[in-house]
Amino acid sequence: MTLQRLKHYGWGREGEGLSPEEEAFVLDRHRRRFAVGHFEERVPPALADLRLRRPRLAPPASVATFCVSESYDRAAHTYGKSFLDYARGLAGDYASAPDVVAYPRDETEVKAVLDWAGGAQATVTPFGGGSSVVGGVEPVCDDARHKGAISLDLRHLDRVLEIDRASRAARVQAGVFGPALEEQLKPHGLTLRHFPQSFTYSTLGGWIATRSGGHFASLYTHIDEFVESLRVITPAGVVATRRLPGSGAGPNPDRLFIGSEGILGVITEAWMRLQDRPRFRAGSAVHFADFFTAARAVRALAQSGLNPANCRILDPREAYNTGAGDGSSAVMVLAFESGDHPVDPWMRRALECCADHGGRPEAAEGVDAHREGAAGLWRTAFIRMPYARELLIRRAIISDTFETAITWDRFEAFHDQVKAATEAGIRAATGRAGEVTCRFTHVYPDGPAPYFSFHALGRHGELQAQWRVIKQAASDAVIAGGGTITHHHAVGREHRPWYDAERPPLFAAALAAAKLALDPQGLLNPGVLIDA
Amino acid sequence: MTLQRLKHYGWGREGEGLSPEEEAFVLDRHRRRFAVGHFEERVPPALADLRLRRPRLAPPASVATFCVSESYDRAAHTYGKSFLDYARGLAGDYASAPDVVAYPRDETEVKAVLDWAGGAQATVTPFGGGSSVVGGVEPVCDDARHKGAISLDLRHLDRVLEIDRASRAARVQAGVFGPALEEQLKPHGLTLRHFPQSFTYSTLGGWIATRSGGHFASLYTHIDEFVESLRVITPAGVVATRRLPGSGAGPNPDRLFIGSEGILGVITEAWMRLQDRPRFRAGSAVHFADFFTAARAVRALAQSGLNPANCRILDPREAYNTGAGDGSSAVMVLAFESGDHPVDPWMRRALECCADHGGRPEAAEGVDAHREGAAGLWRTAFIRMPYARELLIRRAIISDTFETAITWDRFEAFHDQVKAATEAGIRAATGRAGEVTCRFTHVYPDGPAPYFSFHALGRHGELQAQWRVIKQAASDAVIAGGGTITHHHAVGREHRPWYDAERPPLFAAALAAAKLALDPQGLLNPGVLIDA
């Protein structure tokens, strides 16, 4: 199957988007929310109308066969998918377009790019699938220090190289997209079962570099635990960690690169821990009187040792907005799965925990309940949601999300403070009320990962400034309340001020020292995570 | 209860040791093994007979109230509990005794020690409980670079400072020993349930610094996952990480210090994730035809998602040596536990997995089976074993253990190669056959953590050299076969050659750069993990 090329602006591939019915549903919700009949609409410039500056770099023979400076490639590698990215794209601002996009076909060519960049004093930004929502893939280039910017796209490193069925592990090239990875694993009865919302348009290397959050609501929340070993190409040479099920030999070397967001090296391969394909399932949507009551049930489940595969809760408005509820109750999407044994005893005990907090399961409880009823409606909305964003910003609707994690003792007050601060930010930025809703994406015995969505009606020409006011209000509250600036969206450049407040200063010093050892010229993704 | 002081030589506190019956059992096994009627016995020198060099450091007023240079303190802080430590102690070699032992009572005093050490150019070695079996707590001092050595003992930082019942977490000072920690948690219905073999004589800070392996055979194998946040005093200042249930904000800062073995800073406090005390249990010993068959059952269990609390196997000889078997079968010690729900469905399915591989459960299956039958016998032997070592070396018996981890695809060949290499090492070193046995201490979906014990009859005066020949043969085989040089014993100084081979050279460069940022004078535990 030949795939359409990725959009240079917007989510997914060319030709994809919401259906007319989905679009009508989403716009209707927003019209009611803001009590307006009509949105002023602006249209992003066509590719042919973009004015990109003349490339400052000319690829030498060593890399010329896989380097491109066409407008499409440069435009499609200028941004990720953050609100600021969409706003700048809508305004036709492509000032930070890379001079060159490199599409290496093997590790030798990755090395050749780094060598060339070192000689040319060019920055190198690993692109992954480009789904960053935090400014993590923008090929920023400080003219005082660098003479050009290269975006590094590993899409050709897309193969599963080796399968170890006994250990349930595979050696995989880092540029593979989610669907192509699962397709190659399927004949072996294996699966990674790591399904971030961006699954279709993000890569294994990107997941590892950003500590992506996946399918499992508990236990294996981030990609971290699935990494058995790594190969990373740094300007100083190759880092290849040993394939081990576990070790206590010094600080874990993989953990330095997991979450390093492209500043230490380029992840080219990983041995990944896999799962058997699930054969047994049980699931249900469970309704609760309110969000905090649902959260108490989640806490009981998270501390039960049952380790549900899914255990996500939506507040009543979030349930309503996604079509998963009527707005009168909080909804939990609960599921167990196993490749080994029936999970009914697990499900029964989980529903007892829910009942202790007044949780009422939907009738649809059963094997495929996760695809039906409220759970199924939410699941569809979850997958389709990213397509709405390019539609909404054209109408000056500021619709965005942020996520965090917090210990249980502080959760309720924290939730209320963050929500109130974000609502106040919306009023301050736009002069009218918006909406802030919350769900849990992942849970731990010691606390949840709350995920907030907000909607505000902005004004064209002011969208970036308005978004910044709201983002600052929300992020300040997250940090002041003891949360993390990101549970699984990464830091990039947009979260830097709050990451700097969250992270111990001496850890930053240690990380900067490590970077200097691996990337002495400071070529890799400058400005992400640390100044360098 | 007033505790006796720790022995300056040997395991545990003064007055403790094997009972006459235990001693007779152990010596009888060794007489039969080596077919000798009598062992030549040497006795370690009494404390009063040790000749320690005159201290090179004089504590200034800022630290004098909690610093000691008495012979007992210096001798008791010279070594950990490795074979080489015992051999040197037996020979009366205390050349690396610290000049001063510091017993700070709070964090301010820890800082005062580091400040003094910086000015005096003295090394600082965090002692933990002193149970290191890898040369990790010896206060080594390179006379060309340093003017003295300080052993830092945090035993007075022994309190649980704060409990968060909702999040099931506690803020704990790092110098607390295992029993005192559990005693303080018990009134709250909580437990860390981290029970390394050294539990009674090791500290929370030591567990974290060495990535200690604990009670749980699967899932929560190392202390790593229980660390919610850390406070670390470095020569450059304090590192305090944020208390979070999970985060994706850059490389995990805690993971840089977990396993740092005292080279980056002194861990003074941690927020630890706790468990409810188990109310439901099911367990049994299960017998298998041989070790590899038992291992295949372990693999099925490790990949089942059942996550047993205990799932350890002993090869037939190991079972025989510990009194847990008659030598005709391999033994699995299997157990589930929960503070939330009956675990019978888990146990039933686990026994099915065992039956698939011919596993026959003992009659004693049931709630307290882990304290009865073969499982109970092995458990007692496990806890008492360390007391035997000081007894055996007096008789020139080289009895030691080493442990590793390996993926399942390579396990069987790896086991045979490592065992054969160690047996060959014993013959080369001692001129006669010894014995090498194996068990699994922890298991992962992608591989086991095999733990080898070996027994050789050496000669007084040559014990260190003989041990080195065996250790080298075993460790070379571990590294050549793709294993890790340590799953949970840490690296220290004794594992350095093989750790250096295992770890990517550029990770060492990054770690050294991080150390330089935090400990610019190289005061902290020099020679452990990296040269510095």
Interface residues (C-beta under 8 A of the other chain):
Chain A: D164 A166 S167 R168 A169 T210 R211 S212 G213 L219 T221 H222 D224 E228 T234 A236 G237 V238 V239 A240 T241 R242 R243 L244 P245 G246 S247 G248 A249 G250 P251 N252 P253 R255 L256 F257 I258 G259 S260 E261 L264 R273 D276 R299 Q303 S304 G305 L306 N307 S338 G339 D340 H341 P345 R349 A405 I406 T407 W408 D409 H442 Y444 P445 D446 G447 P448 A449 G482 G483 T484 I485 T486 H487 H488 H489 A490 V491 H495 Y499 E502 R503 P504 P505 L506 F507 A509 A510 L511 A512 A513 A514 L516 A517 L518 L529
Chain B: D164 A166 S167 R168 A169 T210 R211 S212 G213 L219 T221 H222 D224 E228 T234 A236 G237 V238 V239 A240 T241 R242 R243 L244 P245 G246 S247 G248 A249 G250 P251 N252 P253 R255 L256 F257 I258 G259 S260 E261 L264 R273 D276 R299 Q303 S304 G305 L306 N307 S338 G339 D340 H341 P345 R349 A405 I406 T407 W408 D409 H442 Y444 P445 D446 G447 P448 A449 G482 G483 T484 I485 T486 H487 H488 H489 A490 V491 H495 Y499 E502 R503 P504 P505 L506 F507 A509 A510 L511 A512 A513 A514 L516 A517 L518 L529
